[in-house]
Amino acid sequence: MEIITLSHGEGGKSTHEIINKIFYKHFSNEILMQQGDSSIVKELNGKIAVTTDSYVINPIFFPGGDIGKLSICGTINDLAVSGATPLYITVGFILEEGLKLSDLERIVTSMSETAKVCGVKIIAGDTKVVEKGRGDRLYINTTGIGIIKNDFNLTGTNIKPGDKVIVSGTLGDHGITILCQRTELNFDSQIKSDCNSLHLLIEDILKVSKEVKFIRDITRGGLATNLNEILQEKQVSVVLKEKSIPIKNEVEAVCEILGLDPLYIANEGKLVLIVSSEDADNIIKVMRNNPLGKDATIIGEVIRDSTEQVYLKTAINGTRILGMAEGEIIPRIC
Amino acid sequence: MEIITLSHGEGGKSTHEIINKIFYKHFSNEILMQQGDSSIVKELNGKIAVTTDSYVINPIFFPGGDIGKLSICGTINDLAVSGATPLYITVGFILEEGLKLSDLERIVTSMSETAKVCGVKIIAGDTKVVEKGRGDRLYINTTGIGIIKNDFNLTGTNIKPGDKVIVSGTLGDHGITILCQRTELNFDSQIKSDCNSLHLLIEDILKVSKEVKFIRDITRGGLATNLNEILQEKQVSVVLKEKSIPIKNEVEAVCEILGLDPLYIANEGKLVLIVSSEDADNIIKVMRNNPLGKDATIIGEVIRDSTEQVYLKTAINGTRILGMAEGEIIPRIC
């Protein structure tokens, strides 16, 4: 069995071997193959969107995806929710000594396939190796570059009372999948991560409406934390209807057993949108035509209340305030 | 003593706390403070250079620098040797549970100061936390974006026999400094890392000569490995004169004791150039006027020999072939 050794991180012969046999083999394109200290891309006409994320998810393979697919989708989603067309991605690997080369290649293949399907190019990379016990198989950083060809204002500055809050589908699938995979918990679960790139769904939405005020992919911290972030300095609040929020029965069951709240659980293929009341139904219709938005639902609305809170109208007609996530929920979820 | 906990990586309140109290405090600029999923920068007129690197150096503080300064300088250098003006850097942190917040802030301060001195902006970031024993204090990924405003061909395709090989100063300082810092080796050394950003030195060089064929900052694998990489598919070879290669006495002494070859030791503030014979002296003059190039020297020349080898004429007039680095030299040197 071939494994990663410290010499793969030295920049010498062994480094070149994995670059040629694994990275160039799967990622090859004319920009990456310049093989320079920087990769040179042609002039871009328009504003440029840039985002970076590191991925430390444990385990690295899970139902619905792996750390490689996640790293490409996550970066594409961060570009797309800003109204950008994703173009280029750089990849930095931190490999732990002892990682199987076959696992590395499986992940690289998954990254390459995801990038191809999404029409983005992996244009630059780096590999470092750390000693056994100084990492956990592998960590990946992806940085994305996209181009903005439209003049949407998706920063949330136009949000006003009466606007509707939409989610694109069921919440908590990713986080609960990962939790069920951790060996300490032996749930015999059929749940799959929702790990997916959402740029085409976002394109569909932006084609039919100029009245989208904010889009975000709901990741760490879940819907509740993400909405709290969105409301910062917006001088309005949001009321959600618990009954309207789509959650899979199985996710709900696991959450109940573990005392977790699905509204704080991470997703990797779901959007939250704030849109004008007039356009909401039309947007829902378009979203439901895309498999990644088939469960899209209006879950609440923006209200005139300058405290910038997220209120939840519960099924039994009480009201809860959903604050930002505090303390440890699920570490290394992405 | 305040330390990093897993909750700092959850995306909730604790994450926001270190973002506000450490990252925004030191890195603040109008682009970063958009606080969006992507950072939006204005249209760039010209070709764009992109590079990515992860830094896993051990120890994280060392004479002459720290992992923070190194991560900014290294990325700036990769852009500058491609003929680009460095503009923007993204930063991804992977923090180990238990890292002192004061150490994190010291490193962030160092990154911020280096970026300011070099005129680059840190425009996007990400923080992940891994459990104790799954990292080593902190790892940093930096991705750099620069703009190319000139039409130099620095890719090496113009290299021809007779061209001169120049280094900007003494070799091996960084690698030997790091080695001396590792506790197993108790050298009482005064050597400092050469960790520095070389973009202004490169600007100086490109101002006086159109006949620079190749520039690279000599990092992992040292001069020998870097020259071997440069020669790939160039159908020429290089002869170096051992006597001309600048090496500090102290670096040479440590190398001798440990059986290391300084030509394979990493640098973090040195350039190797291949330039036309006619321009070489002029370039040396300009380089020596810059403190970072004060020991610049012609160390060899390109010869008509299609084997693409690096030959070393030794002090006693023998000839050695310097291949690419093989096996483990010094792990986690950058």
Chai-1 contact restraints between the chains, C-beta under 6 A:
chainA,res_idxA,chainB,res_idxB,connection_type,confidence,min_distance_angstrom,max_distance_angstrom,comment,restraint_id
A,L6,B,E328,contact,1.0,0.0,6.0,A-B,restraint_1
A,L6,B,P331,contact,1.0,0.0,6.0,A-B,restraint_2
A,S7,B,G327,contact,1.0,0.0,6.0,A-B,restraint_3
A,S7,B,E328,contact,1.0,0.0,6.0,A-B,restraint_4
A,E10,B,A325,contact,1.0,0.0,6.0,A-B,restraint_5
A,E10,B,I329,contact,1.0,0.0,6.0,A-B,restraint_6
A,G11,B,R220,contact,1.0,0.0,6.0,A-B,restraint_7
A,G11,B,G221,contact,1.0,0.0,6.0,A-B,restraint_8
A,G12,B,G221,contact,1.0,0.0,6.0,A-B,restraint_9
A,G12,B,T225,contact,1.0,0.0,6.0,A-B,restraint_10
A,G12,B,M324,contact,1.0,0.0,6.0,A-B,restraint_11
A,G12,B,A325,contact,1.0,0.0,6.0,A-B,restraint_12
A,G12,B,E326,contact,1.0,0.0,6.0,A-B,restraint_13
A,K13,B,M324,contact,1.0,0.0,6.0,A-B,restraint_14
A,K13,B,E326,contact,1.0,0.0,6.0,A-B,restraint_15
A,G36,B,S82,contact,1.0,0.0,6.0,A-B,restraint_16
A,D37,B,D78,contact,1.0,0.0,6.0,A-B,restraint_17
A,D37,B,V81,contact,1.0,0.0,6.0,A-B,restraint_18
A,D37,B,S82,contact,1.0,0.0,6.0,A-B,restraint_19
A,S38,B,A49,contact,1.0,0.0,6.0,A-B,restraint_20
A,S38,B,T51,contact,1.0,0.0,6.0,A-B,restraint_21
A,S38,B,D78,contact,1.0,0.0,6.0,A-B,restraint_22
A,S38,B,L79,contact,1.0,0.0,6.0,A-B,restraint_23
A,S38,B,S82,contact,1.0,0.0,6.0,A-B,restraint_24
A,S39,B,V50,contact,1.0,0.0,6.0,A-B,restraint_25
A,I40,B,K47,contact,1.0,0.0,6.0,A-B,restraint_26
A,I40,B,A49,contact,1.0,0.0,6.0,A-B,restraint_27
A,V41,B,I48,contact,1.0,0.0,6.0,A-B,restraint_28
A,E43,B,G46,contact,1.0,0.0,6.0,A-B,restraint_29
A,E43,B,K47,contact,1.0,0.0,6.0,A-B,restraint_30
A,G46,B,E43,contact,1.0,0.0,6.0,A-B,restraint_31
A,K47,B,I40,contact,1.0,0.0,6.0,A-B,restraint_32
A,K47,B,E43,contact,1.0,0.0,6.0,A-B,restraint_33
A,I48,B,V41,contact,1.0,0.0,6.0,A-B,restraint_34
A,A49,B,S38,contact,1.0,0.0,6.0,A-B,restraint_35
A,A49,B,I40,contact,1.0,0.0,6.0,A-B,restraint_36
A,V50,B,S39,contact,1.0,0.0,6.0,A-B,restraint_37
A,V50,B,A124,contact,1.0,0.0,6.0,A-B,restraint_38
A,T51,B,S38,contact,1.0,0.0,6.0,A-B,restraint_39
A,T51,B,A124,contact,1.0,0.0,6.0,A-B,restraint_40
A,T52,B,T90,contact,1.0,0.0,6.0,A-B,restraint_41
A,T52,B,G92,contact,1.0,0.0,6.0,A-B,restraint_42
A,T52,B,A124,contact,1.0,0.0,6.0,A-B,restraint_43
A,T52,B,D126,contact,1.0,0.0,6.0,A-B,restraint_44
A,D53,B,D126,contact,1.0,0.0,6.0,A-B,restraint_45
A,S54,B,G92,contact,1.0,0.0,6.0,A-B,restraint_46
A,S54,B,I94,contact,1.0,0.0,6.0,A-B,restraint_47
A,S54,B,D126,contact,1.0,0.0,6.0,A-B,restraint_48
A,S54,B,K128,contact,1.0,0.0,6.0,A-B,restraint_49
A,V56,B,K128,contact,1.0,0.0,6.0,A-B,restraint_50
A,V56,B,V130,contact,1.0,0.0,6.0,A-B,restraint_51
A,D78,B,D37,contact,1.0,0.0,6.0,A-B,restraint_52
A,D78,B,S38,contact,1.0,0.0,6.0,A-B,restraint_53
A,L79,B,S38,contact,1.0,0.0,6.0,A-B,restraint_54
A,V81,B,D37,contact,1.0,0.0,6.0,A-B,restraint_55
A,S82,B,G36,contact,1.0,0.0,6.0,A-B,restraint_56
A,S82,B,D37,contact,1.0,0.0,6.0,A-B,restraint_57
A,S82,B,S38,contact,1.0,0.0,6.0,A-B,restraint_58
A,T90,B,T52,contact,1.0,0.0,6.0,A-B,restraint_59
A,T90,B,T143,contact,1.0,0.0,6.0,A-B,restraint_60
A,G92,B,T52,contact,1.0,0.0,6.0,A-B,restraint_61
A,G92,B,S54,contact,1.0,0.0,6.0,A-B,restraint_62
A,G92,B,N141,contact,1.0,0.0,6.0,A-B,restraint_63
A,I94,B,S54,contact,1.0,0.0,6.0,A-B,restraint_64
A,I94,B,Y139,contact,1.0,0.0,6.0,A-B,restraint_65
A,A124,B,V50,contact,1.0,0.0,6.0,A-B,restraint_66
A,A124,B,T51,contact,1.0,0.0,6.0,A-B,restraint_67
A,A124,B,T52,contact,1.0,0.0,6.0,A-B,restraint_68
A,D126,B,T52,contact,1.0,0.0,6.0,A-B,restraint_69
A,D126,B,D53,contact,1.0,0.0,6.0,A-B,restraint_70
A,D126,B,S54,contact,1.0,0.0,6.0,A-B,restraint_71
A,K128,B,S54,contact,1.0,0.0,6.0,A-B,restraint_72
A,K128,B,V56,contact,1.0,0.0,6.0,A-B,restraint_73
A,V130,B,V56,contact,1.0,0.0,6.0,A-B,restraint_74
A,R134,B,D136,contact,1.0,0.0,6.0,A-B,restraint_75
A,D136,B,R134,contact,1.0,0.0,6.0,A-B,restraint_76
A,Y139,B,I94,contact,1.0,0.0,6.0,A-B,restraint_77
A,N141,B,G92,contact,1.0,0.0,6.0,A-B,restraint_78
A,N141,B,N141,contact,1.0,0.0,6.0,A-B,restraint_79
A,T143,B,T90,contact,1.0,0.0,6.0,A-B,restraint_80
A,T143,B,T143,contact,1.0,0.0,6.0,A-B,restraint_81
A,R220,B,G11,contact,1.0,0.0,6.0,A-B,restraint_82
A,G221,B,G11,contact,1.0,0.0,6.0,A-B,restraint_83
A,G221,B,G12,contact,1.0,0.0,6.0,A-B,restraint_84
A,T225,B,G12,contact,1.0,0.0,6.0,A-B,restraint_85
A,M324,B,G12,contact,1.0,0.0,6.0,A-B,restraint_86
A,M324,B,K13,contact,1.0,0.0,6.0,A-B,restraint_87
A,A325,B,E10,contact,1.0,0.0,6.0,A-B,restraint_88
A,A325,B,G12,contact,1.0,0.0,6.0,A-B,restraint_89
A,E326,B,G12,contact,1.0,0.0,6.0,A-B,restraint_90
A,E326,B,K13,contact,1.0,0.0,6.0,A-B,restraint_91
A,G327,B,S7,contact,1.0,0.0,6.0,A-B,restraint_92
A,E328,B,L6,contact,1.0,0.0,6.0,A-B,restraint_93
A,E328,B,S7,contact,1.0,0.0,6.0,A-B,restraint_94
A,I329,B,E10,contact,1.0,0.0,6.0,A-B,restraint_95
A,P331,B,L6,contact,1.0,0.0,6.0,A-B,restraint_96
